[in-house]
Amino acid sequence: MKETYSKAFVCLAAVSVVCLITSNLFATKLFALGGIVLPAAVIIFPISYILNDCFTEVWGFRKAMLVVWLGFALNVFVALAGQFAVWLPAASFWEGGEHFNYVFHMAPRVALASILAFLVGSFVNAKVMSRMKVASRGRRFGLRAILSSIAGELSDSLVFMPIAFIGTPVRVLLKMMLVQVSFKVLYEIVILPVTAMFVKKMKAVEGIDHFDK
């Protein structure tokens, strides 16, 4: 039987992939708020995990991982295309070369870190969400979304931060990891009512409430 994909699923998959690729580019900048240092990716990357929860809850683990693999492939493409752009000879009057090269020279390492981290984190997030849904018979979406995000974000940060910011002092790195996970989970808690409403609407529109038994 040929598998079909709804317009809603395709559109949300596109949004998820764009968020992932954009966050990789944003990750090349670190910003400071008081004594807290974080990559700028934290302002958009959590959306990928929120959507991952939606994919798993509405369409199931298999389709959630399809989006993850799609993000992986396109992320590699952007990193390679960026590297090729760096290699192109710059026009003599162009003054942006140093800044452009900084971002895209770093991008392959950030992309590698992000790809590995996103694969691990998204797998853990989707698997925990899926298993908890079956165990709870579909109840307590909010609790499942938060706990799966904690597991996924923690796994993600444990892989991403040491690779992307190699050479950063361990104390700073651990602090960044702790703050990043806390920020992302808090982000999801704040937006949870919207996520829950959106998931409920998607289930009604799609006529689907998938259980990975």
Summary of the structure (lengths in Angstrom):
residues: 213
radius of gyration: 18.3
end to end distance: 19.5
largest distance: 64.0
contacts: 661
relative contact order: 0.15
helix: 77%
strand: 4%
